[in-house]
Amino acid sequence: MGTFAVINPATGETLAEYPDATAAEIEDALASTQQTYQEWSRKTTVAERAALAKRAAELFDERKEELGAIINREMGKPLDQSIGEAEFSGAITAAFADNAEKWLADEQLEVEDGLRSFFRFQGIGVILGIMPWNYPYYQVARFAVPNLILGNTVVLKHAAQCPESALALEKIFLDAGFPKGAYVNVFATHDQLADIIADDRIQGVSLTGSERAGAIVAEQAGKHLKKCVLELGGSDVFLVLDTADIDSAVGYAVGGRMENTGQACNGSKRIVVMDTVYDEFSKKFLDAIAGQSYGADFGPLSSAQATQTLASQVQGAVAQGAQVLVGNDTPEGNVFTPTVLGGLTPSMDVYSQELFGPVAQLYKVSSDDEAIALANSSPYGLGSVVICDDLDRAERVGNQLDVGMVFVNASGLEGADVPFGGVKKSGYGRELGKVGMLEFANKKLFRFAG
């Protein structure tokens, strides 16, 4: 079997296979994106490119049922969530289209000599995107759309288990009116990716994936002096400091942990609760996790490998002394029963690992300082949630967290125009919003003599 195949994680059945790209196909992709950058991207306006993105946003919505069905069978996401992802991808695309002229307007500079000076934001060339399986449309939309509007062109390598969503995305951009060579999908192997990154026509690389993949791509990009944006793993903390609405806090914690069957980089993976509210919160949280329903609240894990990895982590934690408070450590096929681990200590491997699936870690703390120290003990630093009725206290605690995002009194506060990204081993750079749109921009300085 080739690298790219659709294997239904619910059944294990191989539904379709796609051949790896040939060397000639890789060269065609690089040549066409470079030519389109030079002959189309550089000669069109932001408004013209944004209008095409606006049509792409409409196509995401028009095709949401079809798009949802594709990723439901590719990576197991429940159908309503799959359709919702297509809708959100359309919303992201529309947000970039609607805000592009404002976000990319010349930035006037106040300079000591008084000369007219400004930044103009332009594309830099062909950008390589290496995308993951957990959000097959959302991740691509937030990377590709701002770059296409900015004036870059895109070579897209999707995850091996997402070939049909990859092709569906390429068709959306073509049908929206982007010219051939603006957005090109390639079924590239890992070895071919190294060659693509090294190619002088590639000006930047954006990867969403694992810490290991990020390290490899960063090394390759750095060797060839290519800028890269990395959105890697996360072990986000969900801090419950003090609240009169425990039920709401529990609801957000369950939603934050169970989103996408627990397979979200910024999912709430470590639930850290102050001792003053721990008893009530933990009972309700464990009951809610135990009440999750397969097919409605969660689906199968994305692949046999993902299931094996998560099971090994949970079994290793139990062997090292952790307690299974809810659930179990033995999946059935790729169905992993939602699980909560307690009794965790820093000496356990799982303490510093990312659990990519419906498994939460539950901790009790007795002070804000203890909560902050526990939160910051992770090698990751993507997002966080702070639940506290005292907003000043919540902000003080959030200010001391080594993370890229702090959501106060709710999980799921992502937005189509809200920047996303982290620090430490969660990567660097930002996506979404104006700052995301400028990651691969040439911030060209203009200065006029007096």
ChimeraX attribute file (.defattr): number of C-alpha atoms within 10 A of each C-alpha:
attribute: neighborCount
match mode: 1-to-1
recipient: residues
	/A:1	8
	/A:2	10
	/A:3	17
	/A:4	22
	/A:5	20
	/A:6	23
	/A:7	22
	/A:8	21
	/A:9	24
	/A:10	21
	/A:11	12
	/A:12	13
	/A:13	11
	/A:14	13
	/A:15	11
	/A:16	13
	/A:17	16
	/A:18	15
	/A:19	13
	/A:20	16
	/A:21	17
	/A:22	14
	/A:23	11
	/A:24	9
	/A:25	14
	/A:26	21
	/A:27	14
	/A:28	15
	/A:29	23
	/A:30	25
	/A:31	15
	/A:32	20
	/A:33	29
	/A:34	24
	/A:35	19
	/A:36	25
	/A:37	23
	/A:38	16
	/A:39	11
	/A:40	20
	/A:41	27
	/A:42	17
	/A:43	11
	/A:44	12
	/A:45	15
	/A:46	20
	/A:47	15
	/A:48	12
	/A:49	22
	/A:50	25
	/A:51	19
	/A:52	20
	/A:53	28
	/A:54	20
	/A:55	20
	/A:56	28
	/A:57	28
	/A:58	18
	/A:59	19
	/A:60	28
	/A:61	18
	/A:62	14
	/A:63	15
	/A:64	21
	/A:65	17
	/A:66	15
	/A:67	25
	/A:68	24
	/A:69	18
	/A:70	23
	/A:71	30
	/A:72	21
	/A:73	24
	/A:74	29
	/A:75	25
	/A:76	27
	/A:77	31
	/A:78	23
	/A:79	20
	/A:80	13
	/A:81	18
	/A:82	27
	/A:83	24
	/A:84	18
	/A:85	23
	/A:86	28
	/A:87	25
	/A:88	21
	/A:89	27
	/A:90	27
	/A:91	22
	/A:92	24
	/A:93	29
	/A:94	24
	/A:95	22
	/A:96	29
	/A:97	25
	/A:98	16
	/A:99	14
	/A:100	21
	/A:101	16
	/A:102	10
	/A:103	17
	/A:104	19
	/A:105	12
	/A:106	17
	/A:107	14
	/A:108	13
	/A:109	15
	/A:110	11
	/A:111	10
	/A:112	6
	/A:113	8
	/A:114	11
	/A:115	13
	/A:116	14
	/A:117	18
	/A:118	18
	/A:119	17
	/A:120	16
	/A:121	21
	/A:122	21
	/A:123	23
	/A:124	20
	/A:125	25
	/A:126	32
	/A:127	30
	/A:128	24
	/A:129	23
	/A:130	23
	/A:131	25
	/A:132	20
	/A:133	21
	/A:134	25
	/A:135	21
	/A:136	28
	/A:137	27
	/A:138	21
	/A:139	21
	/A:140	21
	/A:141	25
	/A:142	23
	/A:143	28
	/A:144	25
	/A:145	31
	/A:146	30
	/A:147	26
	/A:148	26
	/A:149	28
	/A:150	30
	/A:151	28
	/A:152	30
	/A:153	32
	/A:154	30
	/A:155	26
	/A:156	25
	/A:157	24
	/A:158	24
	/A:159	21
	/A:160	21
	/A:161	24
	/A:162	26
	/A:163	28
	/A:164	22
	/A:165	23
	/A:166	23
	/A:167	15
	/A:168	17
	/A:169	23
	/A:170	19
	/A:171	18
	/A:172	20
	/A:173	25
	/A:174	17
	/A:175	14
	/A:176	17
	/A:177	16
	/A:178	23
	/A:179	14
	/A:180	15
	/A:181	23
	/A:182	27
	/A:183	28
	/A:184	25
	/A:185	22
	/A:186	23
	/A:187	24
	/A:188	25
	/A:189	16
	/A:190	11
	/A:191	8
	/A:192	16
	/A:193	19
	/A:194	15
	/A:195	11
	/A:196	20
	/A:197	23
	/A:198	18
	/A:199	13
	/A:200	12
	/A:201	16
	/A:202	24
	/A:203	22
	/A:204	23
	/A:205	24
	/A:206	25
	/A:207	23
	/A:208	24
	/A:209	21
	/A:210	19
	/A:211	18
	/A:212	12
	/A:213	15
	/A:214	23
	/A:215	15
	/A:216	12
	/A:217	22
	/A:218	21
	/A:219	14
	/A:220	19
	/A:221	20
	/A:222	14
	/A:223	11
	/A:224	16
	/A:225	14
	/A:226	18
	/A:227	16
	/A:228	25
	/A:229	24
	/A:230	28
	/A:231	27
	/A:232	27
	/A:233	27
	/A:234	32
	/A:235	29
	/A:236	28
	/A:237	30
	/A:238	32
	/A:239	31
	/A:240	29
	/A:241	25
	/A:242	21
	/A:243	16
	/A:244	10
	/A:245	12
	/A:246	19
	/A:247	14
	/A:248	14
	/A:249	25
	/A:250	22
	/A:251	17
	/A:252	21
	/A:253	28
	/A:254	24
	/A:255	20
	/A:256	23
	/A:257	30
	/A:258	25
	/A:259	20
	/A:260	25
	/A:261	27
	/A:262	26
	/A:263	22
	/A:264	22
	/A:265	23
	/A:266	27
	/A:267	33
	/A:268	30
	/A:269	30
	/A:270	27
	/A:271	24
	/A:272	23
	/A:273	24
	/A:274	20
	/A:275	17
	/A:276	16
	/A:277	16
	/A:278	21
	/A:279	13
	/A:280	13
	/A:281	20
	/A:282	19
	/A:283	11
	/A:284	17
	/A:285	24
	/A:286	19
	/A:287	13
	/A:288	16
	/A:289	25
	/A:290	16
	/A:291	11
	/A:292	15
	/A:293	12
	/A:294	15
	/A:295	12
	/A:296	11
	/A:297	16
	/A:298	24
	/A:299	26
	/A:300	28
	/A:301	29
	/A:302	27
	/A:303	20
	/A:304	16
	/A:305	11
	/A:306	15
	/A:307	22
	/A:308	15
	/A:309	13
	/A:310	22
	/A:311	20
	/A:312	14
	/A:313	18
	/A:314	24
	/A:315	17
	/A:316	16
	/A:317	23
	/A:318	19
	/A:319	11
	/A:320	15
	/A:321	14
	/A:322	19
	/A:323	16
	/A:324	19
	/A:325	17
	/A:326	20
	/A:327	18
	/A:328	18
	/A:329	21
	/A:330	16
	/A:331	17
	/A:332	10
	/A:333	16
	/A:334	21
	/A:335	21
	/A:336	24
	/A:337	24
	/A:338	27
	/A:339	20
	/A:340	24
	/A:341	22
	/A:342	18
	/A:343	15
	/A:344	19
	/A:345	15
	/A:346	11
	/A:347	9
	/A:348	16
	/A:349	14
	/A:350	21
	/A:351	18
	/A:352	15
	/A:353	15
	/A:354	21
	/A:355	26
	/A:356	24
	/A:357	29
	/A:358	29
	/A:359	31
	/A:360	27
	/A:361	24
	/A:362	21
	/A:363	21
	/A:364	21
	/A:365	19
	/A:366	13
	/A:367	14
	/A:368	16
	/A:369	12
	/A:370	14
	/A:371	24
	/A:372	20
	/A:373	14
	/A:374	18
	/A:375	25
	/A:376	17
	/A:377	14
	/A:378	21
	/A:379	18
	/A:380	25
	/A:381	28
	/A:382	29
	/A:383	27
	/A:384	28
	/A:385	27
	/A:386	25
	/A:387	26
	/A:388	22
	/A:389	16
	/A:390	11
	/A:391	13
	/A:392	10
	/A:393	16
	/A:394	23
	/A:395	15
	/A:396	11
	/A:397	19
	/A:398	20
	/A:399	12
	/A:400	13
	/A:401	20
	/A:402	23
	/A:403	23
	/A:404	20
	/A:405	21
	/A:406	24
	/A:407	18
	/A:408	19
	/A:409	20
	/A:410	20
	/A:411	25
	/A:412	14
	/A:413	11
	/A:414	12
	/A:415	14
	/A:416	19
	/A:417	20
	/A:418	15
	/A:419	18
	/A:420	22
	/A:421	23
	/A:422	24
	/A:423	21
	/A:424	16
	/A:425	21
	/A:426	27
	/A:427	28
	/A:428	17
	/A:429	18
	/A:430	22
	/A:431	24
	/A:432	26
	/A:433	22
	/A:434	19
	/A:435	16
	/A:436	22
	/A:437	26
	/A:438	21
	/A:439	21
	/A:440	27
	/A:441	20
	/A:442	15
	/A:443	17
	/A:444	12
	/A:445	14
	/A:446	13
	/A:447	11
	/A:448	9
	/A:449	7
	/A:450	7
